[in-house]
Amino acid sequence: MTDANTPAEIVTTPAKAGFKTSEFWMSSVATVLGIVLASGAVPEGGTVGQIIGGVLALLANLGYTASRTQVKKP
């Protein structure tokens, strides 16, 4: 007899490889755009644009790391 709160069979799917996930590609695009802004390649942004670009790249990497950590938790 099984308890009502625990399923008789727990189905788990293996986590995808990191580079096959949409999170990876979205964070990669955000990181590249952030690096482009932070490098000064876009002259209209000025110093504020460079700071925003650096923050954008940092947040994209932190978000990806957090999402992959959640996926790989047991």
PyMOL Python script that loads the backbone (N, CA, C, O; Angstrom):
from pymol import cmd

cmd.read_pdbstr("""\
ATOM      1  N   MET A   1       0.853  -1.172   0.000  1.00  0.00           N
ATOM      2  CA  MET A   1       0.000   0.000   0.000  1.00  0.00           C
ATOM      3  C   MET A   1       0.898   1.234   0.000  1.00  0.00           C
ATOM      4  O   MET A   1       1.894   1.290   0.721  1.00  0.00           O
ATOM      5  N   THR A   2       0.539   2.206  -0.806  1.00  0.00           N
ATOM      6  CA  THR A   2       1.325   3.435  -0.865  1.00  0.00           C
ATOM      7  C   THR A   2       0.576   4.558  -0.182  1.00  0.00           C
ATOM      8  O   THR A   2      -0.654   4.585  -0.138  1.00  0.00           O
ATOM      9  N   ASP A   3       1.344   5.469   0.341  1.00  0.00           N
ATOM     10  CA  ASP A   3       0.767   6.650   0.984  1.00  0.00           C
ATOM     11  C   ASP A   3       0.184   7.567  -0.096  1.00  0.00           C
ATOM     12  O   ASP A   3       0.708   7.615  -1.209  1.00  0.00           O
ATOM     13  N   ALA A   4      -0.873   8.280   0.214  1.00  0.00           N
ATOM     14  CA  ALA A   4      -1.521   9.163  -0.757  1.00  0.00           C
ATOM     15  C   ALA A   4      -0.615  10.309  -1.186  1.00  0.00           C
ATOM     16  O   ALA A   4      -0.789  10.861  -2.273  1.00  0.00           O
ATOM     17  N   ASN A   5       0.352  10.674  -0.344  1.00  0.00           N
ATOM     18  CA  ASN A   5       1.238  11.793  -0.664  1.00  0.00           C
ATOM     19  C   ASN A   5       2.457  11.387  -1.472  1.00  0.00           C
ATOM     20  O   ASN A   5       3.141  12.249  -2.025  1.00  0.00           O
ATOM     21  N   THR A   6       2.743  10.099  -1.553  1.00  0.00           N
ATOM     22  CA  THR A   6       3.908   9.649  -2.312  1.00  0.00           C
ATOM     23  C   THR A   6       3.446   8.796  -3.478  1.00  0.00           C
ATOM     24  O   THR A   6       2.744   7.807  -3.273  1.00  0.00           O
ATOM     25  N   PRO A   7       3.820   9.152  -4.684  1.00  0.00           N
ATOM     26  CA  PRO A   7       3.405   8.358  -5.835  1.00  0.00           C
ATOM     27  C   PRO A   7       4.080   6.995  -5.829  1.00  0.00           C
ATOM     28  O   PRO A   7       5.185   6.837  -5.309  1.00  0.00           O
ATOM     29  N   ALA A   8       3.413   6.031  -6.403  1.00  0.00           N
ATOM     30  CA  ALA A   8       3.945   4.673  -6.443  1.00  0.00           C
ATOM     31  C   ALA A   8       5.217   4.625  -7.277  1.00  0.00           C
ATOM     32  O   ALA A   8       6.147   3.884  -6.960  1.00  0.00           O
ATOM     33  N   GLU A   9       5.253   5.407  -8.330  1.00  0.00           N
ATOM     34  CA  GLU A   9       6.421   5.411  -9.208  1.00  0.00           C
ATOM     35  C   GLU A   9       6.784   6.851  -9.526  1.00  0.00           C
ATOM     36  O   GLU A   9       5.956   7.605 -10.036  1.00  0.00           O
ATOM     37  N   ILE A  10       7.994   7.228  -9.235  1.00  0.00           N
ATOM     38  CA  ILE A  10       8.458   8.582  -9.524  1.00  0.00           C
ATOM     39  C   ILE A  10       9.217   8.531 -10.843  1.00  0.00           C
ATOM     40  O   ILE A  10      10.200   7.804 -10.980  1.00  0.00           O
ATOM     41  N   VAL A  11       8.753   9.301 -11.799  1.00  0.00           N
ATOM     42  CA  VAL A  11       9.381   9.340 -13.106  1.00  0.00           C
ATOM     43  C   VAL A  11      10.340  10.514 -13.131  1.00  0.00           C
ATOM     44  O   VAL A  11       9.942  11.657 -12.907  1.00  0.00           O
ATOM     45  N   THR A  12      11.587  10.232 -13.401  1.00  0.00           N
ATOM     46  CA  THR A  12      12.581  11.298 -13.514  1.00  0.00           C
ATOM     47  C   THR A  12      13.161  11.283 -14.916  1.00  0.00           C
ATOM     48  O   THR A  12      13.412  10.224 -15.489  1.00  0.00           O
ATOM     49  N   THR A  13      13.364  12.444 -15.445  1.00  0.00           N
ATOM     50  CA  THR A  13      14.007  12.554 -16.746  1.00  0.00           C
ATOM     51  C   THR A  13      15.394  13.126 -16.534  1.00  0.00           C
ATOM     52  O   THR A  13      15.573  14.037 -15.726  1.00  0.00           O
ATOM     53  N   PRO A  14      16.365  12.609 -17.244  1.00  0.00           N
ATOM     54  CA  PRO A  14      17.722  13.143 -17.069  1.00  0.00           C
ATOM     55  C   PRO A  14      17.804  14.575 -17.583  1.00  0.00           C
ATOM     56  O   PRO A  14      17.118  14.953 -18.533  1.00  0.00           O
ATOM     57  N   ALA A  15      18.644  15.350 -16.943  1.00  0.00           N
ATOM     58  CA  ALA A  15      18.835  16.746 -17.349  1.00  0.00           C
ATOM     59  C   ALA A  15      19.550  16.792 -18.690  1.00  0.00           C
ATOM     60  O   ALA A  15      20.454  15.999 -18.955  1.00  0.00           O
ATOM     61  N   LYS A  16      19.131  17.734 -19.533  1.00  0.00           N
ATOM     62  CA  LYS A  16      19.791  17.926 -20.819  1.00  0.00           C
ATOM     63  C   LYS A  16      21.195  18.463 -20.599  1.00  0.00           C
ATOM     64  O   LYS A  16      21.501  19.057 -19.565  1.00  0.00           O
ATOM     65  N   ALA A  17      22.025  18.243 -21.581  1.00  0.00           N
ATOM     66  CA  ALA A  17      23.343  18.878 -21.557  1.00  0.00           C
ATOM     67  C   ALA A  17      23.140  20.387 -21.622  1.00  0.00           C
ATOM     68  O   ALA A  17      22.225  20.867 -22.291  1.00  0.00           O
ATOM     69  N   GLY A  18      23.986  21.125 -20.932  1.00  0.00           N
ATOM     70  CA  GLY A  18      23.816  22.567 -20.811  1.00  0.00           C
ATOM     71  C   GLY A  18      23.693  23.305 -22.127  1.00  0.00           C
ATOM     72  O   GLY A  18      22.876  24.218 -22.246  1.00  0.00           O
ATOM     73  N   PHE A  19      24.490  22.929 -23.121  1.00  0.00           N
ATOM     74  CA  PHE A  19      24.482  23.662 -24.381  1.00  0.00           C
ATOM     75  C   PHE A  19      23.251  23.352 -25.236  1.00  0.00           C
ATOM     76  O   PHE A  19      23.045  23.993 -26.267  1.00  0.00           O
ATOM     77  N   LYS A  20      22.443  22.394 -24.833  1.00  0.00           N
ATOM     78  CA  LYS A  20      21.230  22.058 -25.575  1.00  0.00           C
ATOM     79  C   LYS A  20      19.991  22.759 -25.027  1.00  0.00           C
ATOM     80  O   LYS A  20      18.890  22.543 -25.533  1.00  0.00           O
ATOM     81  N   THR A  21      20.149  23.585 -24.012  1.00  0.00           N
ATOM     82  CA  THR A  21      18.991  24.221 -23.391  1.00  0.00           C
ATOM     83  C   THR A  21      18.781  25.628 -23.924  1.00  0.00           C
ATOM     84  O   THR A  21      19.717  26.296 -24.364  1.00  0.00           O
ATOM     85  N   SER A  22      17.532  26.058 -23.872  1.00  0.00           N
ATOM     86  CA  SER A  22      17.220  27.422 -24.305  1.00  0.00           C
ATOM     87  C   SER A  22      17.808  28.440 -23.338  1.00  0.00           C
ATOM     88  O   SER A  22      18.154  29.552 -23.737  1.00  0.00           O
ATOM     89  N   GLU A  23      17.924  28.062 -22.058  1.00  0.00           N
ATOM     90  CA  GLU A  23      18.523  28.976 -21.082  1.00  0.00           C
ATOM     91  C   GLU A  23      19.959  29.318 -21.464  1.00  0.00           C
ATOM     92  O   GLU A  23      20.388  30.464 -21.338  1.00  0.00           O
ATOM     93  N   PHE A  24      20.690  28.319 -21.927  1.00  0.00           N
ATOM     94  CA  PHE A  24      22.078  28.542 -22.329  1.00  0.00           C
ATOM     95  C   PHE A  24      22.151  29.543 -23.479  1.00  0.00           C
ATOM     96  O   PHE A  24      22.934  30.493 -23.439  1.00  0.00           O
ATOM     97  N   TRP A  25      21.330  29.323 -24.501  1.00  0.00           N
ATOM     98  CA  TRP A  25      21.406  30.186 -25.678  1.00  0.00           C
ATOM     99  C   TRP A  25      20.928  31.597 -25.383  1.00  0.00           C
ATOM    100  O   TRP A  25      21.499  32.563 -25.888  1.00  0.00           O
ATOM    101  N   MET A  26      19.893  31.728 -24.577  1.00  0.00           N
ATOM    102  CA  MET A  26      19.414  33.070 -24.221  1.00  0.00           C
ATOM    103  C   MET A  26      20.440  33.815 -23.374  1.00  0.00           C
ATOM    104  O   MET A  26      20.667  35.007 -23.576  1.00  0.00           O
ATOM    105  N   SER A  27      21.058  33.115 -22.426  1.00  0.00           N
ATOM    106  CA  SER A  27      22.066  33.780 -21.603  1.00  0.00           C
ATOM    107  C   SER A  27      23.323  34.074 -22.410  1.00  0.00           C
ATOM    108  O   SER A  27      24.007  35.064 -22.147  1.00  0.00           O
ATOM    109  N   SER A  28      23.635  33.235 -23.380  1.00  0.00           N
ATOM    110  CA  SER A  28      24.796  33.498 -24.240  1.00  0.00           C
ATOM    111  C   SER A  28      24.593  34.762 -25.063  1.00  0.00           C
ATOM    112  O   SER A  28      25.500  35.586 -25.184  1.00  0.00           O
ATOM    113  N   VAL A  29      23.401  34.912 -25.627  1.00  0.00           N
ATOM    114  CA  VAL A  29      23.093  36.111 -26.413  1.00  0.00           C
ATOM    115  C   VAL A  29      23.164  37.353 -25.519  1.00  0.00           C
ATOM    116  O   VAL A  29      23.746  38.369 -25.899  1.00  0.00           O
ATOM    117  N   ALA A  30      22.565  37.258 -24.327  1.00  0.00           N
ATOM    118  CA  ALA A  30      22.584  38.401 -23.406  1.00  0.00           C
ATOM    119  C   ALA A  30      24.013  38.735 -22.982  1.00  0.00           C
ATOM    120  O   ALA A  30      24.365  39.908 -22.858  1.00  0.00           O
ATOM    121  N   THR A  31      24.831  37.716 -22.761  1.00  0.00           N
ATOM    122  CA  THR A  31      26.219  37.945 -22.366  1.00  0.00           C
ATOM    123  C   THR A  31      27.007  38.617 -23.485  1.00  0.00           C
ATOM    124  O   THR A  31      27.751  39.567 -23.242  1.00  0.00           O
ATOM    125  N   VAL A  32      26.845  38.124 -24.711  1.00  0.00           N
ATOM    126  CA  VAL A  32      27.560  38.721 -25.842  1.00  0.00           C
ATOM    127  C   VAL A  32      27.125  40.170 -26.040  1.00  0.00           C
ATOM    128  O   VAL A  32      27.964  41.043 -26.261  1.00  0.00           O
ATOM    129  N   LEU A  33      25.822  40.431 -25.963  1.00  0.00           N
ATOM    130  CA  LEU A  33      25.364  41.815 -26.103  1.00  0.00           C
ATOM    131  C   LEU A  33      25.896  42.695 -24.977  1.00  0.00           C
ATOM    132  O   LEU A  33      26.264  43.848 -25.203  1.00  0.00           O
ATOM    133  N   GLY A  34      25.934  42.153 -23.773  1.00  0.00           N
ATOM    134  CA  GLY A  34      26.489  42.901 -22.650  1.00  0.00           C
ATOM    135  C   GLY A  34      27.961  43.209 -22.839  1.00  0.00           C
ATOM    136  O   GLY A  34      28.417  44.308 -22.523  1.00  0.00           O
ATOM    137  N   ILE A  35      28.702  42.245 -23.350  1.00  0.00           N
ATOM    138  CA  ILE A  35      30.136  42.456 -23.588  1.00  0.00           C
ATOM    139  C   ILE A  35      30.345  43.497 -24.681  1.00  0.00           C
ATOM    140  O   ILE A  35      31.245  44.331 -24.585  1.00  0.00           O
ATOM    141  N   VAL A  36      29.512  43.449 -25.723  1.00  0.00           N
ATOM    142  CA  VAL A  36      29.625  44.442 -26.797  1.00  0.00           C
ATOM    143  C   VAL A  36      29.375  45.848 -26.243  1.00  0.00           C
ATOM    144  O   VAL A  36      30.104  46.787 -26.562  1.00  0.00           O
ATOM    145  N   LEU A  37      28.341  45.982 -25.414  1.00  0.00           N
ATOM    146  CA  LEU A  37      28.075  47.293 -24.814  1.00  0.00           C
ATOM    147  C   LEU A  37      29.206  47.714 -23.873  1.00  0.00           C
ATOM    148  O   LEU A  37      29.641  48.866 -23.893  1.00  0.00           O
ATOM    149  N   ALA A  38      29.674  46.780 -23.053  1.00  0.00           N
ATOM    150  CA  ALA A  38      30.713  47.111 -22.078  1.00  0.00           C
ATOM    151  C   ALA A  38      32.049  47.443 -22.740  1.00  0.00           C
ATOM    152  O   ALA A  38      32.848  48.195 -22.181  1.00  0.00           O
ATOM    153  N   SER A  39      32.295  46.887 -23.929  1.00  0.00           N
ATOM    154  CA  SER A  39      33.574  47.131 -24.595  1.00  0.00           C
ATOM    155  C   SER A  39      33.648  48.516 -25.230  1.00  0.00           C
ATOM    156  O   SER A  39      34.730  48.993 -25.571  1.00  0.00           O
ATOM    157  N   GLY A  40      32.503  49.151 -25.384  1.00  0.00           N
ATOM    158  CA  GLY A  40      32.494  50.467 -26.018  1.00  0.00           C
ATOM    159  C   GLY A  40      32.355  50.390 -27.523  1.00  0.00           C
ATOM    160  O   GLY A  40      32.549  51.394 -28.209  1.00  0.00           O
ATOM    161  N   ALA A  41      32.023  49.218 -28.057  1.00  0.00           N
ATOM    162  CA  ALA A  41      31.855  49.047 -29.498  1.00  0.00           C
ATOM    163  C   ALA A  41      30.664  49.854 -30.016  1.00  0.00           C
ATOM    164  O   ALA A  41      30.612  50.198 -31.197  1.00  0.00           O
ATOM    165  N   VAL A  42      29.716  50.154 -29.140  1.00  0.00           N
ATOM    166  CA  VAL A  42      28.572  50.984 -29.502  1.00  0.00           C
ATOM    167  C   VAL A  42      28.843  52.371 -28.916  1.00  0.00           C
ATOM    168  O   VAL A  42      28.653  52.577 -27.717  1.00  0.00           O
ATOM    169  N   PRO A  43      29.276  53.313 -29.731  1.00  0.00           N
ATOM    170  CA  PRO A  43      29.728  54.602 -29.204  1.00  0.00           C
ATOM    171  C   PRO A  43      28.625  55.476 -28.617  1.00  0.00           C
ATOM    172  O   PRO A  43      28.917  56.359 -27.812  1.00  0.00           O
ATOM    173  N   GLU A  44      27.364  55.256 -28.996  1.00  0.00           N
ATOM    174  CA  GLU A  44      26.288  56.119 -28.503  1.00  0.00           C
ATOM    175  C   GLU A  44      26.012  55.906 -27.018  1.00  0.00           C
ATOM    176  O   GLU A  44      25.442  56.783 -26.369  1.00  0.00           O
ATOM    177  N   GLY A  45      26.401  54.770 -26.475  1.00  0.00           N
ATOM    178  CA  GLY A  45      26.074  54.441 -25.090  1.00  0.00           C
ATOM    179  C   GLY A  45      26.881  55.218 -24.072  1.00  0.00           C
ATOM    180  O   GLY A  45      26.361  55.559 -23.009  1.00  0.00           O
ATOM    181  N   GLY A  46      28.113  55.500 -24.363  1.00  0.00           N
ATOM    182  CA  GLY A  46      28.980  56.189 -23.419  1.00  0.00           C
ATOM    183  C   GLY A  46      29.272  55.334 -22.192  1.00  0.00           C
ATOM    184  O   GLY A  46      29.163  54.108 -22.240  1.00  0.00           O
ATOM    185  N   THR A  47      29.638  55.975 -21.113  1.00  0.00           N
ATOM    186  CA  THR A  47      30.003  55.274 -19.881  1.00  0.00           C
ATOM    187  C   THR A  47      28.813  54.532 -19.283  1.00  0.00           C
ATOM    188  O   THR A  47      28.964  53.416 -18.788  1.00  0.00           O
ATOM    189  N   VAL A  48      27.644  55.137 -19.325  1.00  0.00           N
ATOM    190  CA  VAL A  48      26.447  54.492 -18.777  1.00  0.00           C
ATOM    191  C   VAL A  48      26.147  53.206 -19.542  1.00  0.00           C
ATOM    192  O   VAL A  48      25.797  52.190 -18.940  1.00  0.00           O
ATOM    193  N   GLY A  49      26.284  53.248 -20.852  1.00  0.00           N
ATOM    194  CA  GLY A  49      26.066  52.060 -21.674  1.00  0.00           C
ATOM    195  C   GLY A  49      27.051  50.953 -21.348  1.00  0.00           C
ATOM    196  O   GLY A  49      26.691  49.776 -21.351  1.00  0.00           O
ATOM    197  N   GLN A  50      28.293  51.324 -21.067  1.00  0.00           N
ATOM    198  CA  GLN A  50      29.297  50.327 -20.700  1.00  0.00           C
ATOM    199  C   GLN A  50      28.970  49.688 -19.357  1.00  0.00           C
ATOM    200  O   GLN A  50      29.135  48.480 -19.188  1.00  0.00           O
ATOM    201  N   ILE A  51      28.517  50.475 -18.418  1.00  0.00           N
ATOM    202  CA  ILE A  51      28.143  49.935 -17.104  1.00  0.00           C
ATOM    203  C   ILE A  51      26.938  49.017 -17.242  1.00  0.00           C
ATOM    204  O   ILE A  51      26.917  47.932 -16.663  1.00  0.00           O
ATOM    205  N   ILE A  52      25.935  49.442 -18.003  1.00  0.00           N
ATOM    206  CA  ILE A  52      24.753  48.614 -18.208  1.00  0.00           C
ATOM    207  C   ILE A  52      25.128  47.315 -18.913  1.00  0.00           C
ATOM    208  O   ILE A  52      24.596  46.255 -18.583  1.00  0.00           O
ATOM    209  N   GLY A  53      26.036  47.389 -19.875  1.00  0.00           N
ATOM    210  CA  GLY A  53      26.493  46.188 -20.571  1.00  0.00           C
ATOM    211  C   GLY A  53      27.180  45.208 -19.632  1.00  0.00           C
ATOM    212  O   GLY A  53      26.944  44.002 -19.707  1.00  0.00           O
ATOM    213  N   GLY A  54      28.016  45.715 -18.760  1.00  0.00           N
ATOM    214  CA  GLY A  54      28.687  44.842 -17.791  1.00  0.00           C
ATOM    215  C   GLY A  54      27.711  44.196 -16.835  1.00  0.00           C
ATOM    216  O   GLY A  54      27.837  43.014 -16.514  1.00  0.00           O
ATOM    217  N   VAL A  55      26.731  44.970 -16.375  1.00  0.00           N
ATOM    218  CA  VAL A  55      25.707  44.434 -15.472  1.00  0.00           C
ATOM    219  C   VAL A  55      24.862  43.394 -16.202  1.00  0.00           C
ATOM    220  O   VAL A  55      24.518  42.359 -15.629  1.00  0.00           O
ATOM    221  N   LEU A  56      24.528  43.663 -17.457  1.00  0.00           N
ATOM    222  CA  LEU A  56      23.744  42.718 -18.256  1.00  0.00           C
ATOM    223  C   LEU A  56      24.476  41.392 -18.414  1.00  0.00           C
ATOM    224  O   LEU A  56      23.871  40.334 -18.242  1.00  0.00           O
ATOM    225  N   ALA A  57      25.748  41.427 -18.731  1.00  0.00           N
ATOM    226  CA  ALA A  57      26.527  40.194 -18.877  1.00  0.00           C
ATOM    227  C   ALA A  57      26.600  39.438 -17.561  1.00  0.00           C
ATOM    228  O   ALA A  57      26.463  38.214 -17.546  1.00  0.00           O
ATOM    229  N   LEU A  58      26.812  40.141 -16.460  1.00  0.00           N
ATOM    230  CA  LEU A  58      26.892  39.502 -15.145  1.00  0.00           C
ATOM    231  C   LEU A  58      25.569  38.845 -14.766  1.00  0.00           C
ATOM    232  O   LEU A  58      25.556  37.698 -14.320  1.00  0.00           O
ATOM    233  N   LEU A  59      24.462  39.554 -14.935  1.00  0.00           N
ATOM    234  CA  LEU A  59      23.160  39.002 -14.575  1.00  0.00           C
ATOM    235  C   LEU A  59      22.779  37.809 -15.451  1.00  0.00           C
ATOM    236  O   LEU A  59      22.162  36.861 -14.968  1.00  0.00           O
ATOM    237  N   ALA A  60      23.138  37.849 -16.719  1.00  0.00           N
ATOM    238  CA  ALA A  60      22.844  36.715 -17.602  1.00  0.00           C
ATOM    239  C   ALA A  60      23.573  35.470 -17.129  1.00  0.00           C
ATOM    240  O   ALA A  60      22.997  34.382 -17.102  1.00  0.00           O
ATOM    241  N   ASN A  61      24.833  35.624 -16.757  1.00  0.00           N
ATOM    242  CA  ASN A  61      25.591  34.468 -16.281  1.00  0.00           C
ATOM    243  C   ASN A  61      25.071  33.952 -14.945  1.00  0.00           C
ATOM    244  O   ASN A  61      25.002  32.741 -14.735  1.00  0.00           O
ATOM    245  N   LEU A  62      24.708  34.847 -14.051  1.00  0.00           N
ATOM    246  CA  LEU A  62      24.158  34.423 -12.764  1.00  0.00           C
ATOM    247  C   LEU A  62      22.813  33.722 -12.935  1.00  0.00           C
ATOM    248  O   LEU A  62      22.538  32.731 -12.259  1.00  0.00           O
ATOM    249  N   GLY A  63      21.984  34.228 -13.827  1.00  0.00           N
ATOM    250  CA  GLY A  63      20.689  33.606 -14.086  1.00  0.00           C
ATOM    251  C   GLY A  63      20.835  32.214 -14.659  1.00  0.00           C
ATOM    252  O   GLY A  63      20.111  31.301 -14.262  1.00  0.00           O
ATOM    253  N   TYR A  64      21.760  32.037 -15.587  1.00  0.00           N
ATOM    254  CA  TYR A  64      21.979  30.717 -16.171  1.00  0.00           C
ATOM    255  C   TYR A  64      22.495  29.745 -15.111  1.00  0.00           C
ATOM    256  O   TYR A  64      22.044  28.602 -15.042  1.00  0.00           O
ATOM    257  N   THR A  65      23.418  30.191 -14.305  1.00  0.00           N
ATOM    258  CA  THR A  65      23.960  29.330 -13.250  1.00  0.00           C
ATOM    259  C   THR A  65      22.868  28.906 -12.278  1.00  0.00           C
ATOM    260  O   THR A  65      22.811  27.746 -11.869  1.00  0.00           O
ATOM    261  N   ALA A  66      22.009  29.835 -11.913  1.00  0.00           N
ATOM    262  CA  ALA A  66      20.918  29.511 -10.981  1.00  0.00           C
ATOM    263  C   ALA A  66      19.936  28.525 -11.607  1.00  0.00           C
ATOM    264  O   ALA A  66      19.489  27.592 -10.940  1.00  0.00           O
ATOM    265  N   SER A  67      19.600  28.718 -12.867  1.00  0.00           N
ATOM    266  CA  SER A  67      18.633  27.808 -13.502  1.00  0.00           C
ATOM    267  C   SER A  67      19.205  26.407 -13.663  1.00  0.00           C
ATOM    268  O   SER A  67      18.478  25.431 -13.477  1.00  0.00           O
ATOM    269  N   ARG A  68      20.474  26.277 -14.000  1.00  0.00           N
ATOM    270  CA  ARG A  68      21.076  24.953 -14.128  1.00  0.00           C
ATOM    271  C   ARG A  68      21.238  24.293 -12.771  1.00  0.00           C
ATOM    272  O   ARG A  68      21.154  23.069 -12.669  1.00  0.00           O
ATOM    273  N   THR A  69      21.467  25.073 -11.733  1.00  0.00           N
ATOM    274  CA  THR A  69      21.561  24.514 -10.388  1.00  0.00           C
ATOM    275  C   THR A  69      20.229  23.911  -9.987  1.00  0.00           C
ATOM    276  O   THR A  69      20.197  22.830  -9.400  1.00  0.00           O
ATOM    277  N   GLN A  70      19.128  24.586 -10.291  1.00  0.00           N
ATOM    278  CA  GLN A  70      17.795  24.073  -9.968  1.00  0.00           C
ATOM    279  C   GLN A  70      17.511  22.775 -10.715  1.00  0.00           C
ATOM    280  O   GLN A  70      16.918  21.853 -10.154  1.00  0.00           O
ATOM    281  N   VAL A  71      17.927  22.697 -11.968  1.00  0.00           N
ATOM    282  CA  VAL A  71      17.682  21.509 -12.771  1.00  0.00           C
ATOM    283  C   VAL A  71      18.446  20.315 -12.223  1.00  0.00           C
ATOM    284  O   VAL A  71      17.933  19.196 -12.225  1.00  0.00           O
ATOM    285  N   LYS A  72      19.645  20.538 -11.760  1.00  0.00           N
ATOM    286  CA  LYS A  72      20.502  19.431 -11.335  1.00  0.00           C
ATOM    287  C   LYS A  72      20.328  19.055  -9.874  1.00  0.00           C
ATOM    288  O   LYS A  72      20.975  18.119  -9.404  1.00  0.00           O
ATOM    289  N   LYS A  73      19.471  19.762  -9.142  1.00  0.00           N
ATOM    290  CA  LYS A  73      19.216  19.395  -7.753  1.00  0.00           C
ATOM    291  C   LYS A  73      18.494  18.057  -7.709  1.00  0.00           C
ATOM    292  O   LYS A  73      17.625  17.803  -8.543  1.00  0.00           O
ATOM    293  N   PRO A  74      18.832  17.205  -6.766  1.00  0.00           N
ATOM    294  CA  PRO A  74      18.135  15.910  -6.687  1.00  0.00           C
ATOM    295  C   PRO A  74      16.702  16.066  -6.201  1.00  0.00           C
ATOM    296  O   PRO A  74      15.981  15.076  -6.079  1.00  0.00           O
TER     297      PRO A  74
END
""", "prot")
cmd.dss("prot")
cmd.show_as("cartoon", "prot")
cmd.util.cbc("prot")
cmd.orient("prot")
